[in-house]
């Protein structure tokens, strides 16, 4: 396994963990703004925005 593959795997698992965290918080607290999600999850607003966009696109498909 190359360093690039290991790093990609790490980034993928980090992304999955962040998405899971966001979904868990939403299930526990219901609807929230992106700023509230960032505060509740301790993720950056940019990360939250990206996750929300990804989940919205998946919902539409």
Secondary structure, 3 states (H helix, E strand, C coil): CCHHHHHHHHHHHHHHHHHHHHHHHHHHHCCCCHHHHHHHHCCCHHHHHHHHHHHHHHHHC
